[in-house]
């Protein structure tokens, strides 16, 4: 154990995913055959949608202790799974046409009780293109987070509300104009939420929101928030997880692979390993996804400063040679 860092790790080189993608495609051009979409993923979302309606039915007359328990165990699991379906659909990996993915993302957001799909899509595209770039990557913690989120209780607070940090941070630090489709998504979401109120009552709507909040907080599925890009072992800035949890999170655990090839559906990323296994033998890997949260809480050397940051001049230099 040691003291947490006092600043981010600043580097003068580009993210590793672009050059690795170029090298892999030159060596194994058949990787491009994996590009496309997974036609089966939409059925998993539809199943989750109806399972959440069942969840609403269960809690309509429930006590508050049971409602919160059910929101964490049932609703939190389903809603966090749906947020990662939104991640997939933001890359147009559910349907062949972008507009189909756009509308399905709005549908996927409905059980969350908040319309996140359109906003997530525009910010997440920047995360991929500007990974780790200071002032651009919306996934990067702020300096204040790194300075004050240290010690058990501040880090517990951070993990408990990490879903809110994740959503509100880019809106406050790098706001983008509201789009027409976001307004449409808000209207559709409002109609759905009112329908839940009419069908099941206000406890059901509270259940959906609490499930989203708890599912993106201290929840096993939410470990990826601090697991994907914290520099747990130098020099790696992106980490993968290959365990069974991937089956309910649309294989987002294959995170190195996803950043290397964001046009490959999560369900096909294991095929990438079969084609080019040597590229993923010596990268950042988590053996235990849930253990990431434990390490974040109890390792005194860990803080939000455990991120690689690069100045935008690095990105401009790299783009000049693309």
C-alpha positions as CSV (number, residue, x, y, z in Angstrom):
1,X,0.0,0.0,0.0
2,X,1.2,3.5,-0.7
3,X,-0.2,7.0,-1.0
4,X,-2.4,7.9,-4.0
5,X,-0.9,9.9,-6.9
6,X,-1.2,13.6,-6.8
7,X,-1.9,14.0,-10.5
8,X,-2.8,12.0,-13.6
9,X,-0.1,10.2,-15.6
10,X,0.7,12.5,-18.5
11,X,2.0,11.0,-21.7
12,X,3.1,12.2,-25.1
13,X,1.9,9.3,-27.2
14,X,-1.4,8.4,-28.8
15,X,-3.8,5.8,-27.5
16,X,-2.7,2.2,-28.3
17,X,-5.8,1.1,-30.1
18,X,-5.5,2.9,-33.4
19,X,-2.0,1.6,-34.3
20,X,-2.9,-1.9,-33.0
21,X,-6.0,-1.9,-35.2
22,X,-3.9,-0.9,-38.3
23,X,-1.3,-3.5,-37.6
24,X,-3.9,-6.3,-36.9
25,X,-5.9,-5.5,-40.1
26,X,-2.7,-5.6,-42.2
27,X,-1.7,-8.9,-40.7
28,X,-5.2,-10.4,-40.5
29,X,-7.5,-8.7,-43.1
30,X,-10.2,-11.3,-42.4
31,X,-10.9,-9.5,-39.1
32,X,-13.0,-7.0,-41.1
33,X,-15.4,-9.9,-41.8
34,X,-16.5,-9.6,-38.2
35,X,-17.7,-6.1,-38.7
36,X,-21.5,-5.6,-38.7
37,X,-24.3,-6.2,-36.2
38,X,-25.7,-8.9,-34.0
39,X,-29.4,-9.6,-34.9
40,X,-30.0,-11.5,-31.7
41,X,-29.1,-8.7,-29.2
42,X,-32.4,-7.0,-29.6
43,X,-34.3,-10.0,-28.2
44,X,-32.2,-9.8,-25.0
45,X,-33.3,-6.2,-24.6
46,X,-36.9,-7.0,-25.3
47,X,-36.8,-9.7,-22.7
48,X,-35.3,-7.3,-20.2
49,X,-38.0,-4.8,-21.0
50,X,-40.8,-7.2,-20.1
51,X,-38.9,-8.5,-17.0
52,X,-38.9,-4.9,-15.8
53,X,-42.6,-4.7,-16.3
54,X,-42.9,-7.7,-14.1
55,X,-40.7,-6.0,-11.6
56,X,-43.0,-3.0,-11.6
57,X,-46.0,-5.4,-11.0
58,X,-44.2,-7.0,-8.0
59,X,-43.5,-3.7,-6.2
60,X,-46.7,-1.8,-6.7
61,X,-47.9,-2.6,-3.2
62,X,-44.6,-3.6,-1.6
63,X,-43.0,-2.2,1.5
64,X,-40.1,0.2,1.0
65,X,-37.5,-2.2,2.4
66,X,-38.6,-4.9,-0.1
67,X,-38.8,-2.3,-2.9
68,X,-35.2,-1.2,-2.4
69,X,-34.1,-4.8,-2.1
70,X,-35.9,-5.8,-5.3
71,X,-34.7,-2.6,-7.1
72,X,-31.1,-3.6,-6.3
73,X,-31.2,-7.4,-7.0
74,X,-33.7,-7.5,-9.8
75,X,-34.1,-4.0,-11.2
76,X,-30.5,-2.9,-10.8
77,X,-29.2,-6.0,-12.6
78,X,-31.6,-5.6,-15.5
79,X,-31.2,-1.8,-15.8
80,X,-27.4,-2.0,-15.7
81,X,-27.5,-4.7,-18.4
82,X,-29.7,-2.3,-20.4
83,X,-27.2,0.5,-20.1
84,X,-24.6,-1.7,-21.7
85,X,-27.1,-2.6,-24.4
86,X,-27.3,1.2,-25.0
87,X,-23.5,1.1,-25.3
88,X,-23.7,-1.5,-28.0
89,X,-26.5,0.2,-29.9
90,X,-24.5,3.5,-29.8
91,X,-22.1,1.8,-32.1
92,X,-24.9,0.7,-34.4
93,X,-24.3,-3.0,-33.5
94,X,-28.0,-4.1,-33.2
95,X,-29.4,-3.2,-36.6
96,X,-28.0,-2.6,-40.1
97,X,-29.2,1.0,-40.3
98,X,-28.1,3.8,-38.0
99,X,-31.7,5.1,-37.7
100,X,-32.9,1.7,-36.5
101,X,-30.2,1.7,-33.8
102,X,-31.1,5.3,-32.8
103,X,-34.8,4.5,-32.2
104,X,-34.1,1.2,-30.5
105,X,-31.7,3.0,-28.2
106,X,-34.7,5.2,-27.1
107,X,-36.7,2.0,-26.5
108,X,-33.9,0.5,-24.5
109,X,-33.7,3.5,-22.2
110,X,-37.4,3.3,-21.2
111,X,-37.0,0.9,-18.2
112,X,-34.2,3.1,-16.9
113,X,-36.9,5.9,-16.3
114,X,-34.4,8.4,-17.8
115,X,-33.6,8.9,-21.5
116,X,-29.8,8.4,-21.7
117,X,-29.3,6.7,-25.1
118,X,-29.0,9.7,-27.4
119,X,-26.8,11.8,-25.1
120,X,-24.6,8.8,-24.4
121,X,-24.1,8.2,-28.1
122,X,-22.7,11.6,-28.8
123,X,-20.4,11.7,-25.8
124,X,-19.2,8.1,-26.2
125,X,-18.1,8.7,-29.8
126,X,-15.7,11.3,-28.4
127,X,-14.4,8.9,-25.8
128,X,-13.3,6.5,-28.5
129,X,-11.8,9.1,-30.8
130,X,-10.1,11.1,-28.0
131,X,-9.3,8.4,-25.4
132,X,-7.4,10.0,-22.5
133,X,-7.2,13.4,-24.2
134,X,-7.3,16.2,-21.7
135,X,-10.4,18.4,-22.1
136,X,-11.9,16.1,-24.7
137,X,-12.5,12.6,-23.4
138,X,-15.7,12.8,-21.4
139,X,-14.8,9.6,-19.5
140,X,-11.9,11.2,-17.7
141,X,-12.4,12.2,-14.0
142,X,-11.9,15.8,-13.1
143,X,-8.9,17.1,-11.1
144,X,-11.2,17.7,-8.1
145,X,-12.3,14.1,-8.2
146,X,-8.7,12.9,-8.1
147,X,-7.8,15.3,-5.3
148,X,-10.6,14.7,-2.9
149,X,-11.8,11.1,-3.7
150,X,-9.3,9.2,-1.5
151,X,-9.9,7.2,1.7
152,X,-12.7,4.7,2.2
153,X,-15.7,7.0,2.8
154,X,-15.1,9.4,-0.1
155,X,-14.4,6.5,-2.4
156,X,-17.5,4.6,-1.2
157,X,-19.5,7.8,-1.9
158,X,-17.9,8.0,-5.4
159,X,-18.8,4.3,-6.1
160,X,-22.3,4.6,-4.8
161,X,-23.1,7.6,-7.0
162,X,-20.7,6.7,-9.9
163,X,-23.6,6.5,-12.3
164,X,-24.4,10.2,-11.6
165,X,-20.8,11.1,-11.9
166,X,-20.6,9.3,-15.2
167,X,-23.7,11.0,-16.7
168,X,-23.3,14.5,-15.2
169,X,-19.5,15.0,-15.5
170,X,-19.5,15.5,-19.4
171,X,-22.7,17.6,-19.3
172,X,-21.1,20.0,-16.8
173,X,-17.5,20.0,-18.1
174,X,-18.0,19.6,-21.8
175,X,-21.6,20.4,-22.6
176,X,-22.8,19.7,-26.2
177,X,-25.9,21.3,-27.8
178,X,-29.2,19.5,-27.2
179,X,-30.3,17.7,-30.4
180,X,-33.8,17.3,-31.8
181,X,-33.6,13.5,-31.2
182,X,-32.8,14.1,-27.5
183,X,-36.0,16.2,-27.2
184,X,-37.9,13.4,-28.9
185,X,-36.4,10.9,-26.5
186,X,-37.4,13.0,-23.5
187,X,-41.0,13.1,-24.8
188,X,-41.1,9.4,-25.4
189,X,-39.6,8.7,-21.9
190,X,-42.2,11.0,-20.3
191,X,-45.0,9.2,-22.0
192,X,-43.6,5.9,-20.8
193,X,-43.1,7.1,-17.2
194,X,-46.6,8.4,-17.0
195,X,-47.9,5.1,-18.4
196,X,-46.0,3.3,-15.6
197,X,-47.6,5.6,-13.1
198,X,-51.1,4.9,-14.5
199,X,-50.6,1.1,-14.7
200,X,-48.6,0.3,-11.5
201,X,-48.5,3.4,-9.4
202,X,-45.8,5.7,-8.2
203,X,-43.8,3.0,-6.3
204,X,-43.2,1.3,-9.6
205,X,-41.7,4.4,-11.1
206,X,-39.6,4.9,-8.0
207,X,-38.5,1.3,-8.4
208,X,-37.3,1.9,-11.9
209,X,-35.3,5.0,-11.0
210,X,-33.8,3.4,-7.8
211,X,-32.9,0.3,-9.8
212,X,-31.0,2.5,-12.3
213,X,-29.2,4.4,-9.5
214,X,-28.3,1.3,-7.5
215,X,-27.4,-0.7,-10.5
216,X,-24.9,1.9,-11.6
217,X,-23.5,2.3,-8.1
218,X,-22.3,-0.3,-5.7
219,X,-23.4,-3.2,-7.9
220,X,-21.3,-6.1,-9.3
221,X,-22.1,-5.1,-12.9
222,X,-21.0,-1.5,-12.3
223,X,-17.4,-2.5,-11.6
224,X,-16.5,-1.7,-15.2
225,X,-16.7,2.0,-14.5
226,X,-13.5,1.9,-12.6
227,X,-12.1,-1.2,-14.2
228,X,-11.9,-0.3,-17.9
229,X,-9.5,2.6,-18.0
230,X,-7.9,3.0,-14.6
231,X,-4.2,2.3,-14.9
232,X,-4.1,-0.7,-12.5
233,X,-0.8,-1.9,-13.8
234,X,1.6,0.2,-15.8
235,X,1.7,0.8,-18.7
236,X,-1.8,-0.4,-19.6
237,X,-4.7,2.1,-19.8
238,X,-7.4,-0.2,-21.0
239,X,-8.4,-3.5,-19.3
240,X,-10.4,-6.5,-20.3
241,X,-12.4,-9.1,-18.3
242,X,-13.2,-12.5,-19.8
243,X,-15.4,-14.1,-17.2
244,X,-19.1,-15.2,-17.2
245,X,-20.6,-11.8,-16.3
246,X,-20.0,-10.8,-20.0
247,X,-23.1,-12.8,-21.0
248,X,-25.4,-10.3,-19.3
249,X,-23.4,-7.1,-20.1
250,X,-23.2,-7.6,-23.9
251,X,-19.5,-8.6,-23.6
252,X,-18.3,-5.1,-22.6
253,X,-15.7,-6.9,-20.6
254,X,-13.7,-7.4,-23.8
255,X,-12.8,-3.8,-23.6
256,X,-9.3,-3.8,-25.2
257,X,-10.9,-5.6,-28.1
258,X,-13.8,-3.2,-28.2
259,X,-11.6,-0.2,-28.4
260,X,-9.4,-1.9,-31.0
261,X,-12.5,-2.7,-33.1
262,X,-15.6,-0.8,-32.1
263,X,-17.4,-2.0,-35.3
264,X,-17.4,-5.6,-34.1
265,X,-20.4,-6.7,-32.0
266,X,-19.5,-7.8,-28.5
267,X,-20.8,-11.3,-29.1
268,X,-18.1,-11.7,-31.8
269,X,-15.1,-10.3,-30.0
270,X,-14.1,-13.8,-28.8
271,X,-13.7,-14.7,-32.5
272,X,-11.1,-11.9,-32.7
273,X,-9.1,-13.8,-30.2
274,X,-9.1,-16.9,-32.3
275,X,-7.8,-15.0,-35.3
276,X,-5.1,-12.9,-33.5
277,X,-4.5,-14.4,-30.0
278,X,-1.0,-13.0,-29.7
279,X,-2.2,-9.4,-29.5
280,X,-4.2,-10.1,-26.3
281,X,-1.7,-12.2,-24.3
282,X,0.1,-9.3,-22.8
283,X,-2.5,-6.6,-22.1
284,X,-4.4,-5.3,-19.1
285,X,-6.7,-8.0,-17.8
286,X,-8.9,-8.3,-14.7
287,X,-9.4,-11.8,-13.4
288,X,-12.2,-10.8,-11.0
289,X,-14.6,-8.0,-12.0
290,X,-16.2,-7.7,-8.6
291,X,-12.8,-7.6,-7.0
292,X,-12.1,-4.3,-8.8
293,X,-14.5,-2.5,-6.5
294,X,-12.9,-4.0,-3.4
295,X,-9.5,-2.9,-4.6
296,X,-10.7,0.6,-5.4
297,X,-12.2,0.9,-1.9
298,X,-9.4,-0.5,0.2
299,X,-6.2,0.1,-1.7
300,X,-4.9,3.4,-0.4
301,X,-2.8,4.0,-3.5
302,X,-5.9,4.0,-5.7
303,X,-7.8,7.2,-6.7
304,X,-9.4,8.7,-9.8
305,X,-5.9,10.1,-10.6
306,X,-5.0,6.6,-11.9
307,X,-5.7,7.6,-15.4
308,X,-3.5,8.3,-18.4
309,X,-4.0,11.8,-19.8
310,X,-2.6,13.2,-23.1
311,X,-2.7,16.7,-24.4
312,X,-4.7,17.4,-27.5
313,X,-1.4,18.2,-29.4
314,X,-0.6,14.5,-29.2
315,X,-3.9,13.7,-31.0
316,X,-3.2,16.4,-33.7
317,X,0.2,15.0,-34.3
318,X,-1.1,11.4,-34.7
319,X,-3.9,12.6,-37.0
320,X,-1.4,14.2,-39.3
321,X,0.1,10.8,-40.1
322,X,-3.1,8.8,-40.4
